[in-house]
């Protein structure tokens, strides 16, 4: 075959396909049914076991609906465990809408400042193009971004700022915000070149006023203070008076968020274990601690996650959620779909290679609430998702340990769970990766 695809080439392809009974049988099946149904590995499903040696959850799952707020849901689900314990509640949710509101306005400011900072570059500069494409009005986020929102704006109960049509389905609101912010970006770039950065910031203030107005219209106005009272699971009544969101967060969360670090497994040769790194222009709250990762090997990542769960605390984590997943059975397993024999080919990319060629990145954040350990070896993991009770097994999933190896990228863990040499590594200056690096992907 030369550089063109000739008629003779396509005829050869047709004959080769038609000559194989196996290919025709596969065609017959997949043209009538989903390829996932055809390739589903019966052995994996038949041997599926959802039991765990340690399981923490006895609460209902949450539902992010048609939004990309998984990182906020997972973070708030982690914090609500202590809140339910403190308040004696069987079920409780922090307002995900409140957290999203402040993330949106903070991220608008973050984006506009990045545009001002890069205004001297050409519009087709790769960083500027990335900001205008991927940095505008997205729902997704990272662990450090969650901490930044809680630290600056606090928390409120879901009853104080409930869901709206737009928080449950963010696409139209985000479309309006993208138009507004890209329009603002064009004006800011021109203003910087004409009159300098400080003059452009007066223009930025007007853009943010409109963005705040749009968010209030779609999501409601976030409360400055609220009256908090509740009835616990034993029917006891409690009243705590009027609180600000920061006071509420301080009173009803029991995890020291600033003591947590984001641990990642990035197996690329350019990302050695034991090093910290960050991604340029990845963040939401200007002035907050930057998004920083500590790269460690997978065995340590799993060991820390398992020990944390066995110690009674769920674990926030990020993964490439869509790989080898079945929501009906609530399972992730690297052998779940037998695609190689179906297509008569091999899929050979390693985790590092998938990162390098854009075949994988972190796409979703959830919570580990259980682990099954036998003779010191992890076998499977229990996962609290935020897709509602109708997905998985009442909203919970089982992850095979081999899937963890291939498709989990990060966890949030306490610094004191690390050995001394890695705690010292946290103090080193992080390597700065470009804005478009796959480790800058936002969980949504």
Secondary structure, 3 states (H helix, E strand, C coil): CCCCCCHHHHHHHHHHHHCCHHHHHHHHHHCCCCHHHHHECHHHHHCCCCCCCEECCCCCCCECCECCCHHHHHHHHHHHHHHHHHHCCCCCCECHHHHHHHHHHHHHHHHHHHHHHCCCCCCCCHHHHHHHHHCCCCCCECHHHHHHHHHHHCCCECCCCCCCHHHHECHHHHHHHHHHHHHHHHHHHHHHHHHCHHHHHHHHHHHHHHHHHHHHHHHCCCCCEEEEEEECCCCCEEEEEEEEHHHHHHHHCCCCHHHEEEEECCCCCCCCCCCEEEECCCCCCCCCCCCCEEECCHHHHHHHHHHHHHCCCCEEEEECCCCCEECCCCEECCCCECHHHHHCCCCCCCHHHHHHHCCCCCCEEEEEEEEEEECCEEEEEEEECCECCCCCECCEEEEEHHHHHHHEEEEEEEHHHCCHHHHHHCCCCCEEECCCCHHHCCEC
